[in-house]
Amino acid sequence: MIQTPENDPPCGLTVLSLLSILTGLVAGAICGSFRLLLEWADGLRTALALGPWHGFPAGLLLIPASSLASFLAALMVRRLAPLASGSGIPHVEAVLAGTTAASSASLVPVKFVGGLLAIGGGLALGREGPSVQMGASAANTIGRLLRLGRSDCRVLLAAGAGAGLATAFNAPGAGAIFVLEELVGRFEARTVCSALGASVSAILVARAMLGGNPDFMVSVAPTVIDVSTQLLFLLTGLAMGVLSVLYNRTVLTTLRFAEGLPVGVETRAALIGALAGVVVWLTPHLAGGGDWLTQKAIDGTITWSVIPGLFVLRLALGALSYAAATPGGLFAPMLALGALAGLGCGNIAHALDPRLAGDTVPFVIVGMAAMFAGSVRAPLTGIILVTEMTSATSLLLPLLSGSFAAMLVADGMKEAPIYEALRNRAAIAKR
């Protein structure tokens, strides 16, 4: 392995910025391909469930296929790259904090293939966690090959992680802000410039492969919100704060329960994969990352009476899926839950204020950002991410109100941010 010089003086801002562009191009190619193949797998999975064999014959194929895919993903992780398990974002944060070593380039193929098997097979996991970790690993490899000093490798690694997030959601601004707000925790010129360069170049590659449309289509632009209705968005944020704590605790409790089961990791993954296969068989659109649910919530086509049931189903499936110890993230499932809950809050708001009748879009978008803020405790990233994903640029004040309220509740309930909690669990497990 090429050793990284520890005491070499850092290179200049111009050189580092140019290297960040190279990092972004590599991360964009890797993560763009990952997303493209996941979209193909999602389409194939849905076609099999709804095609000519719909019904019992499809179940005979889909349930064992999902189980086998999860089994193979967990097996690859355990034998080839244990650090590829789960989201990967807590590991990237630990590397940047200096508490653990960076992963080698061998993580990338395991994360790539394992993520395709797990998420493509129907587990309720997001593409962003694998994309962030693969982008960071690629950036670290570039830094080592070029024999950069430790501080330069650290900046490139953070920039590569942001490029991965930008590619996962077609959101370059959110990718850069995620680096500064969540991964590094401070604004400095070298990191800012590198994060921007990597995110922009990654998006150029990804959009050449995937197109430039936002992830979610808002058919009717949200109306400009009157100041008198801001209280409703504040209340929505308070509700999201409670639900974000529920989400975090459900994920962590399910992890503890699953790890205490008297079965091996691969067997556990196979059982959870079989459960996901049942969901794919019966309601294929409810499996996977949750983008279909989020879009339907934005469209307002989900009946209010089924929202609680869908929320509970996705909450349980998402927590179980993360406990499978396969590659897969938390962002996309979390945003789907926020969209569902936001739609429910919008329906309640209409009963309180008839002037809002028919306009649930603002509440859905605020629910997504507030859920993210309460769970991850990175409100700027959430606001910019949701805005870029929906192209809804007229909701800044509601987004700020909802995110503030969600963070206030989550902190008041003494709930640690989800990635901090996962990072602490990993540190304890190492002892």
C-alpha positions in Angstrom: 0.0 0.0 0.0 1.3 3.5 -0.8 2.0 5.4 2.3 0.6 8.9 2.8 3.3 11.4 3.9 2.2 12.8 7.3 4.3 16.0 7.5 4.4 17.2 3.9 3.4 20.8 3.5 -0.1 21.1 2.1 -0.3 22.0 -1.6 -1.8 25.3 -2.8 -5.4 26.0 -3.2 -5.2 26.0 -7.0 -3.6 22.6 -7.1 -6.0 21.1 -4.6 -9.0 22.6 -6.5 -7.8 21.0 -9.7 -7.4 17.7 -7.9 -10.9 18.0 -6.5 -12.2 18.3 -10.1 -10.4 15.0 -10.9 -11.9 13.5 -7.8 -15.4 14.6 -8.8 -15.1 13.1 -12.2 -14.1 9.7 -10.8 -16.8 9.8 -8.1 -19.4 10.9 -10.6 -18.5 8.1 -12.9 -18.7 5.5 -10.1 -21.8 6.8 -8.3 -23.6 7.7 -11.6 -23.1 4.2 -12.8 -24.3 2.9 -9.5 -27.5 5.0 -9.6 -28.1 4.1 -13.3 -27.9 0.4 -12.5 -30.2 0.8 -9.5 -32.8 2.4 -11.6 -32.6 -0.5 -14.0 -32.9 -3.0 -11.2 -35.9 -1.1 -9.7 -37.6 -1.2 -13.1 -36.9 -4.9 -13.6 -38.1 -5.7 -10.1 -41.4 -3.9 -10.6 -41.9 -5.4 -14.1 -41.5 -8.9 -12.7 -44.0 -8.2 -9.9 -46.6 -6.7 -12.2 -45.9 -8.6 -15.4 -47.6 -11.6 -16.9 -46.6 -13.8 -14.0 -48.3 -11.4 -11.5 -49.6 -13.3 -8.5 -48.4 -16.6 -7.1 -45.8 -17.5 -9.8 -44.1 -14.1 -9.4 -43.9 -14.7 -5.6 -42.1 -18.0 -6.2 -39.4 -16.0 -8.1 -39.2 -12.7 -6.2 -39.1 -13.9 -2.6 -36.1 -16.3 -3.0 -34.4 -13.9 -5.4 -34.6 -11.0 -2.8 -33.4 -13.4 -0.1 -30.5 -14.6 -2.2 -29.5 -11.1 -3.2 -29.4 -10.0 0.5 -27.5 -13.1 1.5 -24.8 -12.5 -1.2 -24.5 -8.8 -0.3 -24.0 -9.6 3.4 -21.5 -12.4 2.6 -19.5 -10.1 0.3 -19.3 -7.5 3.1 -18.3 -9.9 5.8 -15.6 -11.7 3.8 -14.2 -8.9 1.6 -14.8 -5.5 3.1 -16.5 -5.3 6.6 -16.4 -1.5 6.4 -18.8 -1.6 3.5 -21.7 -2.6 5.8 -24.5 -0.2 6.3 -24.5 3.5 5.2 -20.8 4.2 5.3 -21.3 7.8 6.3 -20.5 7.1 10.0 -17.2 5.6 8.9 -16.4 8.6 6.7 -17.1 10.9 9.6 -14.8 8.8 11.8 -12.0 9.0 9.3 -12.3 12.7 9.0 -12.3 13.0 12.8 -9.1 11.0 12.9 -10.5 8.1 15.0 -10.1 5.4 12.4 -8.2 4.7 9.2 -9.6 5.3 5.7 -10.7 2.3 3.7 -8.7 1.0 0.8 -9.9 1.0 -2.8 -11.1 -2.6 -2.5 -14.1 -1.3 -0.6 -15.6 0.3 -3.8 -16.4 -2.9 -5.8 -17.9 -4.5 -2.6 -20.0 -1.5 -1.9 -21.0 -1.1 -5.5 -22.1 -4.8 -6.1 -23.4 -5.3 -2.6 -25.5 -2.2 -2.8 -26.9 -3.2 -6.2 -27.8 -6.6 -4.8 -29.4 -5.3 -1.5 -31.2 -2.2 -2.8 -32.0 -3.7 -6.2 -33.4 -6.8 -4.4 -35.9 -4.6 -2.6 -34.4 -3.7 0.8 -35.7 -0.3 2.0 -32.3 1.4 1.8 -30.9 4.5 0.1 -28.3 4.9 -2.6 -26.7 7.9 -0.9 -24.8 6.1 1.8 -22.9 3.8 -0.6 -22.3 6.8 -2.9 -20.8 8.9 -0.2 -18.5 6.1 1.0 -17.5 5.1 -2.5 -16.7 8.8 -3.4 -14.7 9.1 -0.2 -12.8 5.9 -0.9 -12.0 6.9 -4.5 -10.8 10.3 -3.3 -8.5 8.8 -0.7 -7.1 6.4 -3.3 -6.3 9.4 -5.6 -4.6 11.2 -2.7 -2.5 8.2 -1.9 -1.4 7.6 -5.5 -0.4 11.2 -5.8 1.4 10.9 -2.4 -0.4 13.9 -1.0 0.1 14.9 2.6 -2.4 13.9 5.3 -4.2 17.3 5.3 -4.7 17.3 1.6 -5.9 13.7 1.6 -8.4 14.6 4.2 -9.8 17.5 2.2 -10.0 15.4 -0.9 -11.7 12.6 1.0 -14.4 15.0 2.2 -14.8 16.4 -1.2 -15.2 13.0 -2.7 -17.9 12.1 -0.1 -19.8 15.3 -1.0 -19.5 14.4 -4.7 -21.1 11.0 -4.0 -24.0 12.6 -2.2 -24.4 15.2 -5.0 -24.5 12.4 -7.6 -27.0 10.3 -5.6 -29.6 13.0 -5.5 -28.6 15.2 -8.5 -28.0 18.0 -5.9 -24.5 19.6 -6.2 -25.3 22.4 -3.6 -26.4 19.8 -1.0 -23.3 17.7 -1.7 -21.0 20.7 -1.0 -22.9 21.9 2.1 -23.0 18.3 3.5 -19.2 18.3 3.5 -19.0 21.5 5.5 -22.0 21.1 7.8 -22.0 17.4 8.6 -18.6 15.8 7.7 -16.1 18.5 8.5 -18.2 20.8 10.8 -16.5 24.0 9.8 -16.0 26.4 6.8 -12.5 26.8 5.5 -11.4 28.0 2.1 -9.6 24.8 1.1 -12.5 22.5 2.0 -15.1 24.9 0.5 -13.4 25.2 -2.8 -12.6 21.4 -3.0 -16.2 20.4 -2.1 -17.6 22.8 -4.7 -15.2 21.6 -7.4 -15.8 17.9 -6.7 -19.6 18.2 -6.5 -19.9 20.3 -9.7 -17.6 18.0 -11.8 -19.4 14.9 -10.4 -22.8 16.3 -11.4 -21.5 17.0 -14.9 -20.6 13.4 -15.4 -23.7 12.1 -13.7 -26.0 14.3 -15.7 -24.4 13.1 -18.9 -25.4 9.6 -17.9 -28.7 10.2 -16.2 -30.1 13.6 -17.4 -30.5 16.8 -15.6 -34.1 16.6 -14.3 -34.7 17.0 -10.6 -35.4 13.7 -8.7 -39.0 14.7 -8.0 -41.4 16.5 -10.3 -43.6 19.2 -8.7 -46.4 19.5 -11.3 -47.9 22.6 -9.7 -45.6 25.2 -8.2 -46.2 25.7 -4.4 -48.0 28.9 -3.6 -46.2 31.6 -1.8 -47.0 31.1 1.8 -48.7 33.9 3.8 -47.0 34.9 7.0 -50.2 34.1 8.9 -49.8 30.4 8.0 -46.3 30.0 9.3 -47.5 28.6 12.6 -48.8 25.6 10.7 -45.3 24.9 9.3 -43.9 25.3 12.8 -46.3 22.7 14.1 -45.4 20.4 11.2 -41.8 20.8 12.2 -42.6 19.9 15.8 -44.4 16.8 14.6 -41.4 15.9 12.4 -39.1 16.3 15.4 -41.1 13.7 17.3 -41.1 11.3 14.3 -37.4 11.8 13.6 -36.7 10.7 17.2 -39.0 7.7 16.6 -37.1 6.9 13.4 -33.7 7.1 15.1 -34.7 5.0 18.0 -36.4 2.4 15.8 -33.3 2.0 13.7 -31.0 1.7 16.7 -33.3 -0.6 18.6 -33.8 -2.9 15.6 -30.0 -3.1 15.2 -29.5 -4.1 18.8 -32.3 -6.8 18.5 -31.0 -8.2 15.2 -27.4 -8.4 16.5 -28.6 -10.4 19.5 -30.3 -13.1 17.4 -28.7 -16.5 17.4 -28.1 -16.6 13.7 -25.3 -15.6 11.4 -25.1 -12.3 9.6 -25.8 -13.9 6.2 -28.8 -15.9 7.5 -30.2 -12.7 9.1 -29.8 -10.9 5.8 -31.5 -13.7 3.9 -34.5 -13.7 6.2 -34.9 -9.9 6.0 -34.4 -10.1 2.2 -37.2 -12.7 2.0 -39.5 -10.3 3.9 -38.6 -7.6 1.4 -39.3 -10.0 -1.4 -42.9 -10.4 0.0 -43.3 -6.6 -0.1 -42.0 -6.6 -3.7 -44.4 -9.4 -4.6 -47.5 -7.8 -3.0 -46.8 -4.0 -3.4 -43.6 -3.6 -5.5 -43.7 0.2 -5.3 -43.3 0.2 -1.6 -39.9 -1.6 -1.7 -36.5 -0.1 -2.4 -35.4 3.4 -1.5 -38.9 5.0 -1.4 -38.8 7.4 -4.3 -42.1 6.3 -5.6 -43.8 7.0 -2.3 -42.1 10.4 -2.1 -43.4 11.3 -5.6 -46.9 10.2 -4.8 -46.9 12.2 -1.6 -45.8 15.3 -3.6 -48.6 14.6 -6.1 -51.1 14.3 -3.3 -52.5 11.0 -4.6 -52.2 9.0 -1.4 -55.4 8.7 0.5 -55.2 10.2 4.0 -56.5 7.1 5.6 -53.6 4.9 4.4 -50.9 7.3 5.4 -50.4 5.9 9.0 -50.2 2.3 7.7 -47.7 3.2 5.0 -45.6 5.1 7.5 -45.4 2.2 9.9 -44.7 -0.3 7.1 -41.9 1.8 5.7 -40.5 2.6 9.1 -40.4 -1.1 10.1 -39.1 -2.3 6.7 -36.4 0.4 6.6 -35.1 -0.4 10.1 -35.1 -4.2 9.4 -33.3 -3.5 6.1 -30.6 -1.6 7.8 -30.2 -4.4 10.3 -29.4 -6.8 7.4 -25.8 -5.4 7.5 -25.6 -5.0 3.7 -24.6 -1.8 1.9 -27.3 0.8 1.9 -28.1 4.3 3.3 -30.7 6.0 5.4 -31.4 9.3 3.5 -33.9 8.2 0.9 -36.0 6.1 3.2 -36.0 9.0 5.7 -37.1 11.5 3.1 -40.0 9.1 2.1 -41.1 9.0 5.7 -40.9 12.7 6.0 -43.0 13.1 2.8 -45.7 10.8 4.0 -45.9 12.5 7.4 -45.8 15.9 5.7 -48.7 14.9 3.6 -50.6 13.9 6.7 -49.8 17.2 8.3 -51.0 19.0 5.2 -54.3 17.3 5.3 -54.7 18.3 9.0 -53.7 21.9 8.1 -56.4 22.1 5.5 -59.0 21.2 8.1 -57.6 24.0 10.3 -57.3 26.5 7.5 -59.6 25.9 4.6 -57.7 28.5 2.5 -55.0 25.9 2.0 -57.3 23.3 0.6 -55.7 21.3 -2.3 -52.2 22.6 -1.7 -50.3 19.9 0.2 -47.0 20.2 -1.6 -45.5 22.8 0.8 -46.2 20.5 3.8 -44.7 17.5 2.0 -41.5 19.4 1.2 -41.3 20.8 4.6 -41.8 17.4 6.1 -38.9 16.0 4.1 -36.5 18.7 5.2 -37.7 18.7 8.8 -37.4 14.9 9.1 -33.8 15.2 7.9 -33.0 18.0 10.2 -34.4 16.2 13.3 -32.7 12.9 12.5 -29.3 14.0 11.1 -29.2 17.5 12.7 -27.9 19.1 9.5 -30.6 21.6 8.6 -28.8 23.5 5.9 -28.0 20.3 4.0 -31.6 19.1 4.3 -33.1 22.4 3.1 -30.8 22.7 0.1 -31.1 19.0 -0.7 -34.9 19.1 -0.7 -35.0 22.3 -2.7 -32.7 20.9 -5.4 -34.6 17.6 -5.5 -38.0 19.3 -6.1 -37.0 22.7 -7.7 -39.3 24.3 -5.1 -37.5 27.6 -4.5 -40.4 29.6 -2.9 -40.5 27.8 0.4 -37.5 29.1 2.2 -39.3 30.5 5.2 -41.5 27.3 5.8 -38.4 25.2 5.4 -36.5 27.2 8.0 -39.5 27.1 10.4 -40.0 23.4 10.0 -36.3 22.5 10.3 -35.9 24.7 13.4 -38.8 23.2 15.1 -37.7 19.6 14.3 -34.2 20.2 15.7 -35.7 21.9 18.8 -37.8 18.8 19.6 -35.1 16.3 18.8 -32.5 18.1 21.0 -35.1 18.6 23.7 -35.7 14.8 23.8 -31.9 14.3 24.2 -31.7 12.3 21.0 -28.3 12.1 19.4 -28.0 12.6 15.6 -28.4 9.3 13.8 -24.9 9.2 12.3 -23.3 10.2 15.6 -25.2 7.4 17.3 -24.1 4.8 14.7 -20.5 6.0 14.9 -20.5 5.6 18.7 -21.9 2.1 18.3 -19.1 1.2 15.9 -16.5 2.6 18.3 -17.9 0.6 21.2 -18.0 -2.6 19.1 -14.3 -2.2 18.4 -13.3 -2.2 22.0 
